[in-house]
Amino acid sequence: MTTKHLSEEELQQYSIDKSSCDIEASSHIQSCASCKANVEAYRQLFTVIHDQPKQVFGFDLSNLVLKQLPESKSKFSVNSVFVFLTVLAAAFSISIPVYLFRKYLSALFEGALSMTIYLIVITAIVILVFQSMEMYRKYQKQMSILN
């Protein structure tokens, strides 16, 4: 049996949850009147603190906070127009030469096996998909950091 009294932390822990304390501390509290009185005082204190009503502000905090937030921007932005124009320019820069040189492109691929052509096209599409997914993940990560 312990001859020395328990620490304040041990007494508080016992008053909150008996099952989390070791057997030695529990037996000391049962046999020591001083420690038992301290545990009862802590139980009363924790009960009073728990039963106190929640604090309520005398003013509407949400309105004060909302007034300090910056105005939200409209959905139209210069960045979205820039991205749209860049994608449009890229599409034109690829489609116009393909259209103009379609006869030469077909002659270029006439001698190649059709399976080779399919393999090249599928590989290009897979690489494009993985690059797009990686770019999207990077974008989502950056947005989560900002939020």
Backbone as JSON, one array per atom type, in Angstrom:
{
  "sequence": "MTTKHLSEEELQQYSIDKSSCDIEASSHIQSCASCKANVEAYRQLFTVIHDQPKQVFGFDLSNLVLKQLPESKSKFSVNSVFVFLTVLAAAFSISIPVYLFRKYLSALFEGALSMTIYLIVITAIVILVFQSMEMYRKYQKQMSILN",
  "N": [[0.84, -1.17, 0.0], [0.46, 2.28, -0.66], [2.21, 4.74, 1.06], [2.51, 7.37, 0.74], [0.75, 10.3, -0.27], [-1.43, 10.66, -3.13], [-0.79, 12.31, -6.27], [-2.01, 15.51, -7.5], [-2.89, 15.3, -10.14], [-3.38, 12.55, -10.35], [-5.45, 12.28, -8.51], [-7.41, 13.87, -9.71], [-7.79, 12.46, -12.11], [-8.8, 10.06, -11.09], [-11.2, 11.0, -10.01], [-12.54, 11.65, -12.3], [-12.57, 9.29, -13.89], [-12.71, 6.24, -12.65], [-11.94, 3.72, -13.56], [-9.71, 4.06, -15.15], [-7.57, 4.36, -13.5], [-4.81, 2.9, -11.68], [-4.68, -0.11, -9.65], [-3.38, 0.18, -7.22], [-3.51, 2.94, -6.69], [-6.27, 3.23, -6.48], [-6.86, 1.63, -4.24], [-5.45, 3.07, -2.3], [-6.87, 5.46, -2.23], [-9.32, 4.55, -1.25], [-8.6, 3.87, 1.32], [-7.51, 6.17, 2.46], [-8.51, 9.01, 4.1], [-8.05, 11.7, 3.59], [-7.3, 11.82, 0.86], [-9.61, 10.74, -0.24], [-11.44, 12.74, 0.41], [-10.42, 14.81, -1.11], [-10.83, 13.78, -3.7], [-13.63, 13.71, -3.76], [-14.13, 16.45, -3.58], [-13.05, 17.29, -6.03], [-14.82, 15.94, -7.75], [-17.24, 17.27, -7.19], [-16.5, 19.81, -8.05], [-16.02, 19.37, -10.82], [-18.6, 18.63, -11.59], [-20.07, 20.98, -11.09], [-18.82, 22.7, -12.91], [-19.45, 21.4, -15.3], [-22.23, 21.65, -15.3], [-22.7, 24.33, -15.67], [-24.26, 26.99, -17.49], [-23.91, 27.43, -21.01], [-21.84, 29.98, -22.36], [-23.14, 32.94, -23.76], [-22.95, 35.33, -26.28], [-23.68, 38.83, -26.08], [-24.3, 39.95, -28.44], [-24.63, 39.68, -32.03], [-22.47, 37.63, -33.31], [-21.96, 36.44, -35.79], [-22.81, 38.28, -37.74], [-20.97, 40.36, -37.35], [-18.57, 39.13, -38.08], [-19.1, 38.41, -40.73], [-19.27, 40.92, -41.92], [-16.63, 41.69, -42.0], [-15.44, 40.02, -43.8], [-14.06, 39.67, -47.1], [-15.63, 40.85, -50.12], [-17.25, 38.53, -52.26], [-15.96, 37.38, -55.35], [-17.14, 37.73, -58.72], [-18.18, 35.0, -60.83], [-17.04, 35.15, -63.31], [-13.88, 35.58, -64.56], [-10.63, 36.9, -65.37], [-8.7, 34.96, -65.58], [-10.11, 32.6, -66.29], [-10.97, 33.26, -68.86], [-8.51, 33.53, -70.11], [-7.54, 30.89, -69.94], [-9.47, 29.58, -71.5], [-9.01, 30.8, -74.0], [-6.39, 29.95, -74.47], [-6.69, 27.15, -74.66], [-8.35, 27.06, -76.89], [-6.67, 28.19, -78.84], [-4.66, 26.24, -78.87], [-6.1, 24.05, -79.82], [-6.79, 24.94, -82.4], [-4.2, 25.26, -83.45], [-3.39, 22.68, -83.68], [-5.42, 21.35, -85.15], [-5.68, 22.74, -87.64], [-3.17, 22.39, -89.14], [-3.35, 19.56, -89.36], [-5.66, 19.27, -90.91], [-4.89, 20.67, -93.26], [-2.7, 19.18, -94.17], [-3.67, 16.63, -94.59], [-3.66, 14.8, -96.71], [-0.98, 14.15, -96.99], [-0.46, 13.13, -94.48], [-2.04, 10.83, -94.45], [-0.73, 9.4, -96.43], [1.67, 9.06, -95.17], [1.11, 7.23, -93.17], [0.28, 5.0, -94.6], [2.09, 2.96, -95.26], [2.73, 1.84, -92.82], [2.04, -0.68, -90.4], [-1.27, -1.39, -89.38], [-1.68, -2.11, -86.75], [0.5, -1.01, -85.42], [0.0, 1.67, -85.68], [-2.37, 1.88, -84.17], [-1.3, 1.2, -81.68], [0.47, 3.33, -81.21], [-1.32, 5.48, -81.11], [-2.98, 4.73, -78.94], [-1.09, 4.67, -76.89], [-0.36, 7.38, -76.81], [-2.81, 8.5, -76.03], [-3.14, 7.35, -73.48], [-0.94, 8.42, -72.11], [-1.64, 11.12, -72.24], [-4.01, 11.09, -70.71], [-3.03, 10.29, -68.16], [-1.29, 12.42, -67.6], [-3.13, 14.51, -67.52], [-4.66, 13.71, -65.3], [-2.73, 13.88, -63.28], [-2.19, 16.62, -63.35], [-4.66, 17.58, -62.53], [-4.81, 16.51, -59.91], [-2.71, 17.94, -58.74], [-3.73, 20.51, -58.94], [-6.01, 20.25, -57.26], [-4.72, 19.79, -54.82], [-3.35, 22.21, -54.43], [-5.54, 23.91, -54.23], [-6.73, 22.93, -51.89], [-4.77, 23.63, -50.06], [-4.95, 26.39, -50.15], [-7.51, 26.74, -49.14]],
  "CA": [[0.0, 0.0, 0.0], [1.22, 3.51, -0.76], [2.18, 5.55, 2.28], [2.52, 8.77, 0.36], [-0.51, 10.7, -0.92], [-1.42, 10.72, -4.6], [-0.63, 13.66, -6.84], [-3.26, 16.17, -7.9], [-3.3, 14.74, -11.42], [-3.95, 11.23, -10.1], [-6.74, 12.48, -7.84], [-8.35, 14.37, -10.71], [-8.08, 11.35, -13.02], [-9.66, 9.13, -10.36], [-12.53, 11.58, -9.87], [-13.18, 11.65, -13.62], [-12.78, 7.93, -14.37], [-12.06, 5.3, -11.73], [-11.41, 2.54, -14.26], [-8.42, 4.34, -15.79], [-6.52, 4.4, -12.48], [-4.28, 1.59, -11.31], [-5.26, -0.71, -8.45], [-2.69, 0.73, -6.05], [-4.07, 4.26, -6.42], [-7.65, 3.04, -6.04], [-6.86, 1.14, -2.85], [-5.0, 4.16, -1.42], [-7.97, 6.42, -2.07], [-10.33, 3.93, -0.39], [-8.15, 3.8, 2.71], [-7.03, 7.47, 2.94], [-9.62, 9.96, 4.23], [-7.65, 12.97, 2.97], [-7.38, 11.67, -0.6], [-11.01, 10.53, -0.56], [-12.08, 14.06, 0.48], [-9.96, 15.57, -2.29], [-11.53, 13.22, -4.87], [-15.02, 14.18, -3.69], [-14.11, 17.88, -3.91], [-12.87, 17.38, -7.48], [-16.07, 15.51, -8.4], [-18.19, 18.38, -7.07], [-16.03, 20.9, -8.91], [-16.27, 19.0, -12.22], [-20.05, 18.64, -11.79], [-20.49, 22.38, -11.18], [-18.32, 23.24, -14.18], [-20.21, 20.79, -16.39], [-23.62, 22.11, -15.25], [-22.82, 25.76, -15.96], [-24.82, 27.25, -18.82], [-22.94, 27.87, -22.02], [-21.76, 31.43, -22.48], [-23.78, 33.48, -24.94], [-22.59, 36.72, -26.5], [-24.79, 39.77, -26.08], [-24.38, 40.52, -29.77], [-24.61, 38.66, -33.08], [-21.09, 37.5, -33.76], [-21.89, 36.08, -37.2], [-22.91, 39.5, -38.56], [-19.71, 41.09, -37.24], [-17.56, 38.42, -38.85], [-19.45, 38.5, -42.15], [-18.96, 42.27, -42.39], [-15.19, 41.83, -42.19], [-14.99, 39.17, -44.91], [-14.05, 40.38, -48.38], [-16.73, 40.56, -51.04], [-16.94, 37.42, -53.16], [-15.8, 37.8, -56.73], [-18.07, 37.09, -59.64], [-17.63, 33.79, -61.4], [-16.29, 35.51, -64.49], [-12.58, 36.13, -64.22], [-9.69, 37.0, -66.47], [-8.0, 33.68, -65.68], [-10.91, 31.64, -67.04], [-10.93, 33.68, -70.26], [-7.16, 33.2, -70.58], [-7.47, 29.43, -70.11], [-10.29, 29.25, -72.65], [-8.33, 31.22, -75.23], [-5.22, 29.1, -74.65], [-7.17, 25.85, -75.15], [-8.84, 27.29, -78.25], [-5.5, 28.37, -79.71], [-4.0, 24.94, -79.01], [-6.93, 23.21, -80.69], [-6.61, 25.41, -83.77], [-2.84, 25.02, -83.92], [-3.26, 21.26, -84.0], [-6.38, 20.92, -86.16], [-5.45, 23.36, -88.95], [-2.16, 21.64, -89.91], [-3.84, 18.22, -89.67], [-6.58, 19.41, -92.04], [-4.17, 21.08, -94.47], [-1.77, 18.15, -94.62], [-4.33, 15.34, -94.42], [-3.24, 13.87, -97.77], [0.37, 13.7, -96.69], [-0.51, 12.31, -93.28], [-2.55, 9.51, -94.81], [0.33, 8.71, -97.17], [2.7, 8.74, -94.2], [0.72, 6.06, -92.4], [-0.13, 3.89, -95.46], [3.06, 1.88, -95.23], [2.86, 1.27, -91.48], [1.02, -1.65, -90.02], [-2.37, -0.76, -88.65], [-1.51, -2.37, -85.32], [1.48, -0.05, -84.94], [-0.7, 2.96, -85.58], [-3.23, 1.8, -82.99], [-0.44, 1.21, -80.5], [0.97, 4.7, -81.01], [-2.45, 6.33, -80.71], [-3.39, 4.36, -77.59], [-0.04, 5.14, -75.97], [-0.49, 8.84, -76.69], [-4.01, 8.8, -75.26], [-2.88, 6.97, -72.09], [-0.05, 9.44, -71.54], [-2.44, 12.34, -72.09], [-4.93, 10.9, -69.58], [-2.27, 10.33, -66.91], [-0.82, 13.8, -67.39], [-4.3, 15.3, -67.11], [-5.0, 13.34, -63.92], [-1.69, 14.44, -62.4], [-2.4, 18.06, -63.31], [-5.86, 17.81, -61.73], [-4.45, 16.27, -58.51], [-1.9, 19.06, -58.3], [-4.66, 21.62, -58.78], [-6.8, 20.02, -56.05], [-3.84, 19.96, -53.67], [-3.12, 23.64, -54.27], [-6.78, 24.52, -53.76], [-6.93, 22.57, -50.5], [-3.84, 24.42, -49.28], [-5.51, 27.74, -50.09], [-8.72, 26.74, -48.3]],
  "C": [[0.89, 1.24, 0.0], [1.1, 4.29, 0.54], [2.16, 7.02, 1.95], [1.25, 9.08, -0.42], [-0.32, 10.8, -2.43], [-1.27, 12.17, -5.07], [-1.99, 14.23, -7.24], [-3.79, 15.6, -9.21], [-3.97, 13.38, -11.23], [-5.31, 11.34, -9.42], [-7.8, 12.95, -8.84], [-8.75, 13.26, -11.68], [-9.02, 10.35, -12.36], [-11.08, 9.68, -10.24], [-13.27, 11.62, -11.21], [-13.54, 10.23, -14.04], [-12.0, 6.96, -13.48], [-11.36, 4.17, -12.47], [-10.06, 2.8, -14.91], [-7.26, 4.39, -14.8], [-6.05, 2.99, -12.14], [-4.85, 1.15, -9.95], [-4.66, -0.11, -7.18], [-3.26, 2.09, -5.67], [-5.5, 4.14, -5.9], [-7.71, 2.57, -4.59], [-6.39, 2.22, -1.88], [-6.13, 5.14, -1.17], [-9.05, 5.84, -1.15], [-9.92, 3.93, 1.08], [-7.76, 5.15, 3.29], [-8.19, 8.47, 2.94], [-9.3, 11.28, 3.53], [-7.79, 12.89, 1.45], [-8.83, 11.47, -1.04], [-11.76, 11.87, -0.55], [-11.68, 14.92, -0.73], [-10.66, 15.08, -3.56], [-12.97, 13.71, -4.89], [-15.11, 15.67, -4.03], [-13.94, 18.08, -5.41], [-14.13, 16.95, -8.22], [-17.11, 16.63, -8.35], [-17.8, 19.53, -8.0], [-16.32, 20.61, -10.39], [-17.76, 19.01, -12.54], [-20.55, 20.07, -11.95], [-20.04, 22.99, -12.51], [-19.13, 22.7, -15.35], [-21.64, 21.34, -16.46], [-23.79, 23.59, -15.54], [-23.42, 25.96, -17.34], [-23.73, 27.76, -19.77], [-22.99, 29.39, -22.15], [-22.37, 31.87, -23.81], [-23.36, 34.94, -25.07], [-23.84, 37.58, -26.51], [-24.97, 40.43, -27.44], [-24.28, 39.38, -30.77], [-23.22, 38.62, -33.69], [-21.0, 37.2, -35.26], [-21.98, 37.31, -38.11], [-21.61, 40.3, -38.51], [-18.61, 40.44, -38.07], [-17.84, 38.56, -40.34], [-19.15, 39.89, -42.72], [-17.48, 42.43, -42.69], [-14.66, 40.97, -43.33], [-15.01, 39.95, -46.21], [-15.23, 39.95, -49.25], [-16.32, 39.41, -51.96], [-16.9, 37.94, -54.6], [-16.86, 37.12, -57.59], [-17.39, 35.89, -60.26], [-16.81, 34.06, -62.64], [-14.96, 36.13, -64.06], [-11.68, 36.12, -65.45], [-8.95, 35.68, -66.66], [-8.79, 32.66, -66.49], [-10.94, 31.99, -68.53], [-9.57, 33.32, -70.86], [-7.02, 31.7, -70.84], [-8.28, 29.01, -71.34], [-9.59, 29.62, -73.96], [-7.09, 30.37, -75.51], [-5.62, 27.73, -75.2], [-7.66, 25.98, -76.58], [-7.68, 27.45, -79.23], [-4.76, 27.05, -79.91], [-4.78, 24.03, -79.93], [-6.78, 23.63, -82.15], [-5.22, 25.11, -84.3], [-2.59, 23.55, -84.23], [-4.18, 20.87, -85.16], [-6.14, 21.51, -87.54], [-4.34, 22.65, -89.73], [-2.6, 20.21, -90.25], [-4.78, 18.28, -90.87], [-5.83, 19.74, -93.33], [-3.27, 19.97, -95.02], [-2.36, 16.75, -94.5], [-3.91, 14.33, -95.48], [-1.86, 13.3, -97.46], [0.4, 12.8, -95.45], [-1.03, 10.91, -93.58], [-1.51, 8.71, -95.58], [1.45, 8.28, -96.21], [2.39, 7.43, -93.46], [0.28, 4.87, -93.26], [0.82, 2.7, -95.35], [3.17, 1.19, -93.88], [1.75, 0.26, -91.22], [-0.06, -0.96, -89.2], [-2.23, -0.97, -87.15], [-0.52, -1.38, -84.7], [0.83, 1.32, -84.75], [-1.61, 2.97, -84.34], [-2.42, 1.87, -81.7], [0.08, 2.61, -80.19], [-0.16, 5.6, -80.51], [-2.88, 6.01, -79.28], [-2.37, 4.81, -76.56], [-0.15, 6.64, -75.75], [-1.7, 9.21, -75.84], [-3.79, 8.47, -73.78], [-1.98, 8.0, -71.41], [-0.8, 10.73, -71.3], [-3.38, 12.23, -70.89], [-4.18, 10.98, -68.25], [-1.72, 11.73, -66.61], [-1.97, 14.69, -66.93], [-4.69, 14.99, -65.67], [-3.99, 13.93, -62.94], [-1.87, 15.96, -62.26], [-3.61, 18.38, -62.44], [-5.57, 17.57, -60.25], [-3.63, 17.42, -57.95], [-2.77, 20.29, -58.06], [-5.48, 21.47, -57.5], [-5.97, 20.22, -54.79], [-3.59, 21.44, -53.39], [-4.38, 24.33, -53.75], [-7.05, 24.16, -52.29], [-5.96, 23.33, -49.59], [-4.37, 25.84, -49.1], [-6.71, 27.81, -49.15], [-8.33, 26.4, -46.89]]
}
